[in-house]
Amino acid sequence: MMHTRAGWHVEMEFMEDDQHTRAVALVRLPDGTEVRAHGAASRHRSDTNQPRVGEEIAGARALNELAMQLLTKAHEEIDQASGRISHPIHV
């Protein structure tokens, strides 16, 4: 049986104008660390204005960057705990 030991809540904020969407993703880890990442999307002037699509693209890019930062953090912690250089963690 699995037991939940920790839960993470990711916060997303969006800033938009007519052609640009920026996203910020933030996760607070149980050890108090905050990891923040950014993503952006641009709408070509000939495309229809669909703010939700811009949010999805910018949000996905921010979450991807957040994932990469968490992988790097985990990799560094593995190296620190083991005292040696470990193999890279790939997605």
Secondary structure as UniProt FT lines:
FT   STRAND          10..16
FT   STRAND          20..28
FT   TURN            30..31
FT   STRAND          34..42
FT   TURN            45..46
FT   HELIX           51..82
//
